[in-house]
Amino acid sequence: MSIKKALLIELEREKANTKRIISRLNNESFGYKPHEKSMTLGELTNHIVELHNWVDFVLSKETFDFHVDYTPTKLTSIDDLLSKLESDFEKNKAIIEQMDETVVLEDWTLKAGEHVIAAMPKTGALRFIVTNHLIHHRGQLTVYMRLLDIPVPGIYGPSADDKA
């Protein structure tokens, strides 16, 4: 299997998993936060959706600087978030389909100004900065859902709500 094919399979599956979760949310819950130190459900959901687009930031750049390159996503409806998730998926899919596979071996750096947060090959950044980070925050979002009594969908297997 090619690197492109492997990336596309993972990208599509994780997008579908995110869509399954977000589709169960409602706009009225956007302001909810389980603790004063937590993000609101809206902020967390926006962050999860924008993480999908980090495929572009990793593959198209050598360095990503939060002080220069980052603008947080601030969508205010589930429909807008789902639309962005789909459009970003299509954009990332095209980037992967057109890339030279050796690009994933190139170095990539994540910074905040002069402070280097992480430096690694792009393949590691896709796994660590994009996928693992995304999965972490989706897990947080499912806790919010449970606390709000919103049924949690199965992601990598059935959930307690799927079995009920």
NUMINU-255410 format. One record per atom (N, C-alpha, C): residue number from 1; residue in one letter; atom name; x, y, z. Coordinates in Angstrom, 1 decimal, always signed. Layout:
% residues N
   nr  rest  atom       X       Y       Z
  NUM     A    CA       X       Y       Z
...
This chain:
% residues 164
   nr  rest  atom       X       Y       Z
    1     M     N    +0.8    -1.2    +0.0
    1     M    CA    +0.0    +0.0    +0.0
    1     M     C    +0.9    +1.2    +0.0
    2     S     N    +0.5    +2.2    -0.8
    2     S    CA    +1.3    +3.5    -0.8
    2     S     C    +1.1    +4.3    +0.4
    3     I     N    +2.0    +5.2    +0.6
    3     I    CA    +1.8    +6.2    +1.7
    3     I     C    +0.6    +7.0    +1.5
    4     K     N    +0.3    +7.5    +0.3
    4     K    CA    -0.8    +8.3    +0.0
    4     K     C    -2.1    +7.5    +0.4
    5     K     N    -2.2    +6.2    -0.1
    5     K    CA    -3.4    +5.4    +0.2
    5     K     C    -3.6    +5.3    +1.7
    6     A     N    -2.5    +5.0    +2.4
    6     A    CA    -2.6    +4.8    +3.9
    6     A     C    -3.1    +6.1    +4.5
    7     L     N    -2.6    +7.3    +4.1
    7     L    CA    -3.0    +8.6    +4.7
    7     L     C    -4.5    +8.8    +4.4
    8     L     N    -4.9    +8.5    +3.1
    8     L    CA    -6.2    +8.8    +2.7
    8     L     C    -7.2    +7.9    +3.5
    9     I     N    -6.9    +6.7    +3.7
    9     I    CA    -7.8    +5.8    +4.5
    9     I     C    -8.0    +6.3    +5.9
   10     E     N    -6.8    +6.7    +6.5
   10     E    CA    -6.9    +7.2    +7.9
   10     E     C    -7.7    +8.5    +7.9
   11     L     N    -7.4    +9.4    +7.0
   11     L    CA    -8.1   +10.7    +7.0
   11     L     C    -9.6   +10.5    +6.8
   12     E     N   -10.0    +9.7    +5.9
   12     E    CA   -11.4    +9.5    +5.7
   12     E     C   -12.1    +8.8    +6.9
   13     R     N   -11.5    +7.8    +7.6
   13     R    CA   -12.0    +7.2    +8.7
   13     R     C   -12.2    +8.2    +9.9
   14     E     N   -11.1    +9.0   +10.1
   14     E    CA   -11.2    +9.9   +11.3
   14     E     C   -12.2   +11.0   +11.0
   15     K     N   -12.3   +11.4    +9.8
   15     K    CA   -13.4   +12.4    +9.4
   15     K     C   -14.7   +11.8    +9.7
   16     A     N   -15.0   +10.6    +9.3
   16     A    CA   -16.3    +9.9    +9.6
   16     A     C   -16.5    +9.8   +11.1
   17     N     N   -15.5    +9.5   +11.8
   17     N    CA   -15.7    +9.4   +13.3
   17     N     C   -16.0   +10.7   +13.9
   18     T     N   -15.3   +11.8   +13.5
   18     T    CA   -15.6   +13.1   +14.0
   18     T     C   -17.1   +13.5   +13.6
   19     K     N   -17.4   +13.3   +12.3
   19     K    CA   -18.8   +13.6   +11.9
   19     K     C   -19.8   +12.9   +12.7
   20     R     N   -19.6   +11.6   +13.0
   20     R    CA   -20.6   +10.9   +13.8
   20     R     C   -20.8   +11.5   +15.2
   21     I     N   -19.7   +12.0   +15.8
   21     I    CA   -19.8   +12.7   +17.1
   21     I     C   -20.5   +14.0   +17.0
   22     I     N   -20.0   +14.9   +16.1
   22     I    CA   -20.6   +16.2   +15.9
   22     I     C   -22.0   +16.2   +15.5
   23     S     N   -22.4   +15.3   +14.7
   23     S    CA   -23.8   +15.2   +14.2
   23     S     C   -24.8   +15.0   +15.4
   24     R     N   -24.3   +14.6   +16.5
   24     R    CA   -25.3   +14.4   +17.7
   24     R     C   -25.4   +15.6   +18.6
   25     L     N   -24.5   +16.6   +18.3
   25     L    CA   -24.6   +17.8   +19.1
   25     L     C   -25.7   +18.7   +18.7
   26     N     N   -25.9   +19.7   +19.6
   26     N    CA   -26.9   +20.7   +19.2
   26     N     C   -26.3   +22.1   +19.5
   27     N     N   -26.8   +23.1   +18.8
   27     N    CA   -26.3   +24.5   +18.9
   27     N     C   -26.5   +25.0   +20.3
   28     E     N   -27.5   +24.6   +21.0
   28     E    CA   -27.9   +25.1   +22.3
   28     E     C   -26.8   +24.8   +23.3
   29     S     N   -26.0   +23.8   +23.1
   29     S    CA   -25.0   +23.3   +24.0
   29     S     C   -23.6   +24.0   +23.8
   30     F     N   -23.5   +24.9   +22.8
   30     F    CA   -22.2   +25.5   +22.5
   30     F     C   -21.5   +26.2   +23.7
   31     G     N   -22.3   +26.8   +24.6
   31     G    CA   -21.7   +27.5   +25.7
   31     G     C   -21.4   +26.6   +26.9
   32     Y     N   -21.8   +25.3   +26.9
   32     Y    CA   -21.5   +24.5   +28.0
   32     Y     C   -20.0   +24.2   +28.2
   33     K     N   -19.6   +24.2   +29.5
   33     K    CA   -18.3   +23.8   +29.8
   33     K     C   -18.4   +23.1   +31.2
   34     P     N   -17.8   +21.9   +31.3
   34     P    CA   -17.9   +21.1   +32.5
   34     P     C   -17.1   +21.7   +33.7
   35     H     N   -16.2   +22.6   +33.5
   35     H    CA   -15.4   +23.1   +34.5
   35     H     C   -14.9   +24.5   +34.1
   36     E     N   -14.6   +25.4   +35.0
   36     E    CA   -14.2   +26.8   +34.7
   36     E     C   -12.9   +26.8   +33.8
   37     K     N   -12.1   +25.8   +34.0
   37     K    CA   -10.8   +25.7   +33.2
   37     K     C   -11.0   +25.1   +31.9
   38     S     N   -12.1   +24.5   +31.6
   38     S    CA   -12.4   +23.8   +30.3
   38     S     C   -12.8   +24.8   +29.2
   39     M     N   -12.6   +24.4   +28.0
   39     M    CA   -13.1   +25.1   +26.8
   39     M     C   -14.6   +24.9   +26.8
   40     T     N   -15.4   +25.8   +26.2
   40     T    CA   -16.8   +25.5   +26.0
   40     T     C   -16.9   +24.4   +24.9
   41     L     N   -18.1   +23.8   +24.9
   41     L    CA   -18.3   +22.8   +23.9
   41     L     C   -18.1   +23.3   +22.5
   42     G     N   -18.5   +24.6   +22.3
   42     G    CA   -18.3   +25.2   +21.0
   42     G     C   -16.9   +25.4   +20.6
   43     E     N   -16.1   +25.9   +21.6
   43     E    CA   -14.7   +26.0   +21.3
   43     E     C   -14.0   +24.7   +21.1
   44     L     N   -14.3   +23.7   +21.8
   44     L    CA   -13.7   +22.4   +21.7
   44     L     C   -14.1   +21.8   +20.3
   45     T     N   -15.3   +21.9   +19.9
   45     T    CA   -15.8   +21.4   +18.7
   45     T     C   -15.1   +22.1   +17.5
   46     N     N   -15.0   +23.4   +17.6
   46     N    CA   -14.3   +24.2   +16.6
   46     N     C   -12.8   +23.7   +16.5
   47     H     N   -12.2   +23.5   +17.6
   47     H    CA   -10.8   +23.0   +17.6
   47     H     C   -10.6   +21.6   +16.9
   48     I     N   -11.6   +20.8   +17.2
   48     I    CA   -11.5   +19.4   +16.7
   48     I     C   -11.7   +19.5   +15.1
   49     V     N   -12.6   +20.3   +14.7
   49     V    CA   -12.8   +20.5   +13.2
   49     V     C   -11.6   +21.1   +12.6
   50     E     N   -11.0   +22.1   +13.2
   50     E    CA    -9.8   +22.7   +12.6
   50     E     C    -8.6   +21.8   +12.6
   51     L     N    -8.5   +20.9   +13.5
   51     L    CA    -7.4   +19.9   +13.6
   51     L     C    -7.3   +19.1   +12.3
   52     H     N    -8.5   +18.8   +11.7
   52     H    CA    -8.5   +18.0   +10.5
   52     H     C    -7.8   +18.8    +9.4
   53     N     N    -7.8   +20.1    +9.4
   53     N    CA    -7.2   +20.9    +8.4
   53     N     C    -5.6   +21.0    +8.6
   54     W     N    -5.2   +20.5    +9.7
   54     W    CA    -3.7   +20.6    +9.9
   54     W     C    -2.9   +19.7    +9.0
   55     V     N    -3.6   +18.8    +8.3
   55     V    CA    -2.9   +18.0    +7.3
   55     V     C    -2.3   +19.0    +6.3
   56     D     N    -3.1   +20.0    +5.9
   56     D    CA    -2.6   +21.0    +4.9
   56     D     C    -1.4   +21.7    +5.6
   57     F     N    -1.5   +22.1    +6.8
   57     F    CA    -0.4   +22.9    +7.5
   57     F     C    +0.9   +22.1    +7.6
   58     V     N    +0.7   +20.8    +7.8
   58     V    CA    +1.9   +20.0    +7.9
   58     V     C    +2.5   +19.7    +6.5
   59     L     N    +1.7   +19.3    +5.6
   59     L    CA    +2.3   +18.9    +4.3
   59     L     C    +2.7   +20.0    +3.4
   60     S     N    +2.1   +21.2    +3.6
   60     S    CA    +2.4   +22.3    +2.7
   60     S     C    +3.4   +23.3    +3.2
   61     K     N    +3.8   +23.1    +4.5
   61     K    CA    +4.8   +24.1    +5.1
   61     K     C    +5.9   +23.3    +5.7
   62     E     N    +7.1   +24.0    +5.9
   62     E    CA    +8.2   +23.5    +6.6
   62     E     C    +8.1   +23.8    +8.1
   63     T     N    +7.4   +25.0    +8.4
   63     T    CA    +7.3   +25.5    +9.7
   63     T     C    +5.9   +26.0    +9.9
   64     F     N    +5.3   +25.8   +11.1
   64     F    CA    +4.0   +26.4   +11.4
   64     F     C    +4.3   +27.2   +12.7
   65     D     N    +4.0   +28.5   +12.6
   65     D    CA    +4.3   +29.4   +13.7
   65     D     C    +2.9   +30.0   +14.2
   66     F     N    +2.5   +29.6   +15.4
   66     F    CA    +1.2   +30.0   +16.0
   66     F     C    +1.1   +31.6   +15.9
   67     H     N    +2.2   +32.3   +16.1
   67     H    CA    +2.1   +33.8   +16.1
   67     H     C    +1.8   +34.3   +14.7
   68     V     N    +2.1   +33.6   +13.7
   68     V    CA    +1.9   +34.1   +12.3
   68     V     C    +0.8   +33.3   +11.6
   69     D     N    +0.8   +32.0   +11.7
   69     D    CA    +0.0   +31.2   +10.8
   69     D     C    -1.4   +30.8   +11.4
   70     Y     N    -1.7   +31.0   +12.7
   70     Y    CA    -2.8   +30.5   +13.3
   70     Y     C    -3.9   +31.5   +13.6
   71     T     N    -5.1   +31.2   +13.1
   71     T    CA    -6.3   +31.9   +13.4
   71     T     C    -7.4   +30.9   +13.8
   72     P     N    -7.8   +30.9   +15.1
   72     P    CA    -8.8   +29.9   +15.6
   72     P     C   -10.1   +29.9   +14.8
   73     T     N   -10.6   +28.8   +14.5
   73     T    CA   -11.9   +28.6   +13.9
   73     T     C   -13.0   +29.0   +14.9
   74     K     N   -14.0   +29.8   +14.5
   74     K    CA   -15.0   +30.3   +15.4
   74     K     C   -16.4   +30.2   +14.7
   75     L     N   -16.7   +29.0   +14.3
   75     L    CA   -18.1   +28.7   +13.7
   75     L     C   -19.1   +28.6   +14.9
   76     T     N   -20.3   +28.9   +14.6
   76     T    CA   -21.3   +29.0   +15.6
   76     T     C   -22.5   +28.0   +15.4
   77     S     N   -22.4   +27.1   +14.5
   77     S    CA   -23.5   +26.1   +14.3
   77     S     C   -22.9   +24.8   +13.9
   78     I     N   -23.7   +23.7   +14.3
   78     I    CA   -23.3   +22.4   +14.0
   78     I     C   -23.2   +22.2   +12.4
   79     D     N   -24.2   +22.8   +11.7
   79     D    CA   -24.2   +22.7   +10.3
   79     D     C   -23.0   +23.3    +9.7
   80     D     N   -22.5   +24.5   +10.2
   80     D    CA   -21.3   +25.1    +9.6
   80     D     C   -20.1   +24.3    +9.9
   81     L     N   -20.0   +23.7   +11.1
   81     L    CA   -18.9   +22.8   +11.5
   81     L     C   -18.8   +21.6   +10.6
   82     L     N   -20.0   +21.0   +10.4
   82     L    CA   -20.0   +19.8    +9.5
   82     L     C   -19.6   +20.1    +8.1
   83     S     N   -20.1   +21.3    +7.6
   83     S    CA   -19.7   +21.8    +6.3
   83     S     C   -18.2   +22.0    +6.1
   84     K     N   -17.6   +22.6    +7.2
   84     K    CA   -16.2   +22.9    +7.2
   84     K     C   -15.4   +21.6    +7.2
   85     L     N   -15.9   +20.6    +8.0
   85     L    CA   -15.2   +19.3    +8.1
   85     L     C   -15.2   +18.7    +6.7
   86     E     N   -16.3   +18.7    +6.0
   86     E    CA   -16.3   +18.1    +4.6
   86     E     C   -15.4   +18.9    +3.7
   87     S     N   -15.5   +20.2    +3.7
   87     S    CA   -14.7   +21.0    +2.7
   87     S     C   -13.2   +20.8    +3.0
   88     D     N   -12.8   +20.8    +4.3
   88     D    CA   -11.4   +20.6    +4.6
   88     D     C   -11.0   +19.2    +4.2
   89     F     N   -11.8   +18.2    +4.4
   89     F    CA   -11.5   +16.9    +4.0
   89     F     C   -11.2   +16.8    +2.5
   90     E     N   -12.1   +17.4    +1.7
   90     E    CA   -11.8   +17.4    +0.2
   90     E     C   -10.6   +18.1    -0.1
   91     K     N   -10.3   +19.2    +0.5
   91     K    CA    -9.0   +20.0    +0.3
   91     K     C    -7.8   +19.1    +0.6
   92     N     N    -7.9   +18.5    +1.8
   92     N    CA    -6.7   +17.7    +2.3
   92     N     C    -6.6   +16.4    +1.4
   93     K     N    -7.7   +15.9    +0.9
   93     K    CA    -7.6   +14.7    +0.1
   93     K     C    -6.9   +15.1    -1.2
   94     A     N    -7.2   +16.2    -1.8
   94     A    CA    -6.6   +16.7    -3.0
   94     A     C    -5.1   +16.9    -2.8
   95     I     N    -4.7   +17.5    -1.7
   95     I    CA    -3.3   +17.7    -1.3
   95     I     C    -2.5   +16.4    -1.3
   96     I     N    -3.1   +15.4    -0.6
   96     I    CA    -2.4   +14.1    -0.5
   96     I     C    -2.4   +13.4    -1.8
   97     E     N    -3.4   +13.5    -2.6
   97     E    CA    -3.4   +12.8    -3.9
   97     E     C    -2.4   +13.4    -4.9
   98     Q     N    -2.1   +14.7    -4.7
   98     Q    CA    -1.1   +15.4    -5.6
   98     Q     C    +0.3   +15.4    -5.1
   99     M     N    +0.5   +15.0    -3.8
   99     M    CA    +1.8   +15.2    -3.2
   99     M     C    +2.8   +14.1    -3.7
  100     D     N    +4.1   +14.5    -3.7
  100     D    CA    +5.2   +13.5    -3.9
  100     D     C    +5.3   +12.8    -2.5
  101     E     N    +5.3   +11.5    -2.5
  101     E    CA    +5.3   +10.8    -1.3
  101     E     C    +6.5   +11.0    -0.4
  102     T     N    +7.6   +11.5    -1.0
  102     T    CA    +8.8   +11.8    -0.2
  102     T     C    +8.6   +13.0    +0.8
  103     V     N    +7.6   +13.8    +0.5
  103     V    CA    +7.3   +15.0    +1.3
  103     V     C    +7.1   +14.6    +2.8
  104     V     N    +6.6   +13.5    +3.1
  104     V    CA    +6.3   +13.1    +4.5
  104     V     C    +7.6   +12.8    +5.2
  105     L     N    +8.7   +12.6    +4.5
  105     L    CA   +10.0   +12.4    +5.2
  105     L     C   +10.7   +13.7    +5.5
  106     E     N   +10.2   +14.8    +5.0
  106     E    CA   +10.8   +16.1    +5.3
  106     E     C   +10.6   +16.5    +6.7
  107     D     N   +11.5   +17.4    +7.2
  107     D    CA   +11.3   +17.9    +8.6
  107     D     C   +10.2   +19.0    +8.6
  108     W     N    +9.6   +19.1    +9.8
  108     W    CA    +8.5   +20.0   +10.0
  108     W     C    +8.7   +20.5   +11.5
  109     T     N    +8.5   +21.8   +11.6
  109     T    CA    +8.6   +22.5   +13.0
  109     T     C    +7.4   +23.2   +13.3
  110     L     N    +7.0   +23.0   +14.6
  110     L    CA    +5.9   +23.8   +15.2
  110     L     C    +6.4   +24.7   +16.2
  111     K     N    +6.1   +26.0   +16.0
  111     K    CA    +6.7   +27.1   +16.9
  111     K     C    +5.6   +28.1   +17.4
  112     A     N    +6.0   +28.8   +18.4
  112     A    CA    +5.3   +30.0   +18.8
  112     A     C    +6.3   +31.1   +18.9
  113     G     N    +6.4   +31.9   +17.8
  113     G    CA    +7.5   +32.8   +17.8
  113     G     C    +8.8   +32.1   +17.6
  114     E     N    +9.8   +32.4   +18.5
  114     E    CA   +11.1   +31.8   +18.5
  114     E     C   +11.1   +30.5   +19.2
  115     H     N   +10.1   +30.2   +20.0
  115     H    CA   +10.0   +29.0   +20.8
  115     H     C    +9.6   +27.8   +20.0
  116     V     N   +10.5   +26.8   +19.9
  116     V    CA   +10.2   +25.6   +19.1
  116     V     C    +9.4   +24.6   +20.1
  117     I     N    +8.2   +24.3   +19.7
  117     I    CA    +7.3   +23.4   +20.4
  117     I     C    +7.7   +22.0   +20.1
  118     A     N    +7.8   +21.7   +18.8
  118     A    CA    +8.1   +20.4   +18.3
  118     A     C    +8.8   +20.4   +16.9
  119     A     N    +9.7   +19.5   +16.7
  119     A    CA   +10.4   +19.4   +15.4
  119     A     C   +10.5   +17.9   +15.1
  120     M     N   +10.0   +17.5   +13.9
  120     M    CA   +10.0   +16.1   +13.6
  120     M     C    +9.7   +15.9   +12.1
  121     P     N    +9.9   +14.7   +11.6
  121     P    CA    +9.5   +14.5   +10.2
  121     P     C    +8.0   +14.7   +10.0
  122     K     N    +7.6   +15.1    +8.8
  122     K    CA    +6.2   +15.4    +8.6
  122     K     C    +5.3   +14.2    +8.9
  123     T     N    +5.8   +13.0    +8.6
  123     T    CA    +5.0   +11.8    +8.9
  123     T     C    +4.7   +11.7   +10.4
  124     G     N    +5.7   +12.1   +11.3
  124     G    CA    +5.4   +12.1   +12.7
  124     G     C    +4.5   +13.2   +13.1
  125     A     N    +4.6   +14.3   +12.5
  125     A    CA    +3.7   +15.4   +12.8
  125     A     C    +2.2   +15.1   +12.4
  126     L     N    +2.0   +14.4   +11.3
  126     L    CA    +0.7   +14.0   +10.9
  126     L     C    +0.1   +13.1   +12.0
  127     R     N    +0.9   +12.2   +12.6
  127     R    CA    +0.5   +11.2   +13.6
  127     R     C    +0.3   +12.0   +14.9
  128     F     N    +1.3   +12.7   +15.4
  128     F    CA    +1.3   +13.2   +16.7
  128     F     C    +0.5   +14.5   +16.8
  129     I     N    +0.8   +15.5   +15.9
  129     I    CA    +0.1   +16.8   +16.0
  129     I     C    -1.3   +16.7   +15.5
  130     V     N    -1.5   +15.9   +14.5
  130     V    CA    -2.9   +15.9   +13.9
  130     V     C    -3.7   +14.8   +14.5
  131     T     N    -3.4   +13.5   +14.2
  131     T    CA    -4.3   +12.4   +14.5
  131     T     C    -4.4   +12.2   +16.0
  132     N     N    -3.3   +12.1   +16.7
  132     N    CA    -3.4   +11.8   +18.2
  132     N     C    -4.0   +13.0   +18.9
  133     H     N    -3.7   +14.2   +18.5
  133     H    CA    -4.3   +15.4   +19.1
  133     H     C    -5.8   +15.4   +18.9
  134     L     N    -6.2   +15.1   +17.7
  134     L    CA    -7.6   +15.0   +17.3
  134     L     C    -8.3   +14.0   +18.2
  135     I     N    -7.8   +12.8   +18.3
  135     I    CA    -8.4   +11.7   +19.0
  135     I     C    -8.5   +12.2   +20.5
  136     H     N    -7.5   +12.8   +21.0
  136     H    CA    -7.5   +13.3   +22.4
  136     H     C    -8.7   +14.2   +22.7
  137     H     N    -8.9   +15.2   +21.8
  137     H    CA    -9.9   +16.2   +22.0
  137     H     C   -11.3   +15.6   +21.7
  138     R     N   -11.4   +14.6   +20.8
  138     R    CA   -12.7   +14.0   +20.5
  138     R     C   -13.1   +13.2   +21.8
  139     G     N   -12.1   +12.6   +22.4
  139     G    CA   -12.4   +11.9   +23.7
  139     G     C   -13.0   +12.9   +24.7
  140     Q     N   -12.4   +14.1   +24.8
  140     Q    CA   -12.9   +15.1   +25.7
  140     Q     C   -14.3   +15.4   +25.4
  141     L     N   -14.6   +15.6   +24.1
  141     L    CA   -15.9   +16.0   +23.7
  141     L     C   -17.0   +14.9   +24.0
  142     T     N   -16.6   +13.6   +24.0
  142     T    CA   -17.5   +12.6   +24.3
  142     T     C   -17.9   +12.6   +25.8
  143     V     N   -16.9   +13.1   +26.7
  143     V    CA   -17.2   +13.3   +28.1
  143     V     C   -18.2   +14.4   +28.2
  144     Y     N   -18.1   +15.5   +27.5
  144     Y    CA   -19.1   +16.6   +27.5
  144     Y     C   -20.4   +16.0   +27.2
  145     M     N   -20.5   +15.2   +26.1
  145     M    CA   -21.7   +14.6   +25.7
  145     M     C   -22.4   +13.8   +26.8
  146     R     N   -21.6   +13.0   +27.4
  146     R    CA   -22.1   +12.1   +28.5
  146     R     C   -22.7   +13.0   +29.6
  147     L     N   -22.0   +14.1   +30.0
  147     L    CA   -22.4   +14.9   +31.0
  147     L     C   -23.7   +15.7   +30.6
  148     L     N   -23.9   +15.9   +29.3
  148     L    CA   -25.1   +16.6   +28.8
  148     L     C   -26.2   +15.6   +28.5
  149     D     N   -25.9   +14.3   +28.7
  149     D    CA   -26.9   +13.2   +28.4
  149     D     C   -27.2   +13.2   +26.9
  150     I     N   -26.2   +13.4   +26.1
  150     I    CA   -26.3   +13.3   +24.7
  150     I     C   -25.7   +11.9   +24.3
  151     P     N   -26.4   +11.0   +23.7
  151     P    CA   -25.9    +9.7   +23.4
  151     P     C   -24.6    +9.7   +22.6
  152     V     N   -23.6    +9.0   +23.1
  152     V    CA   -22.2    +8.9   +22.6
  152     V     C   -22.2    +7.8   +21.5
  153     P     N   -21.8    +8.1   +20.3
  153     P    CA   -21.7    +7.1   +19.3
  153     P     C   -20.4    +6.3   +19.5
  154     G     N   -20.5    +5.1   +19.0
  154     G    CA   -19.3    +4.2   +18.9
  154     G     C   -18.3    +4.8   +17.9
  155     I     N   -17.0    +4.7   +18.3
  155     I    CA   -16.0    +5.3   +17.4
  155     I     C   -15.1    +4.1   +16.8
  156     Y     N   -14.5    +3.4   +17.7
  156     Y    CA   -13.7    +2.3   +17.3
  156     Y     C   -14.3    +0.9   +17.7
  157     G     N   -15.5    +1.0   +18.0
  157     G    CA   -16.3    -0.1   +18.5
  157     G     C   -17.6    +0.5   +19.1
  158     P     N   -18.5    -0.4   +19.5
  158     P    CA   -19.8    +0.2   +20.0
  158     P     C   -19.6    +0.9   +21.3
  159     S     N   -20.4    +1.9   +21.6
  159     S    CA   -20.4    +2.6   +22.8
  159     S     C   -21.5    +2.0   +23.7
  160     A     N   -21.6    +2.4   +25.0
  160     A    CA   -22.6    +2.0   +25.9
  160     A     C   -24.0    +2.4   +25.3
  161     D     N   -24.1    +3.5   +24.7
  161     D    CA   -25.3    +4.0   +24.1
  161     D     C   -25.7    +3.1   +22.9
  162     D     N   -24.7    +2.7   +22.1
  162     D    CA   -25.0    +1.8   +21.0
  162     D     C   -25.6    +0.5   +21.4
  163     K     N   -25.2    +0.0   +22.6
  163     K    CA   -25.6    -1.3   +23.1
  163     K     C   -26.9    -1.2   +23.8
  164     A     N   -27.3    +0.0   +24.2
  164     A    CA   -28.6    +0.1   +24.9
  164     A     C   -29.8    -0.1   +24.0
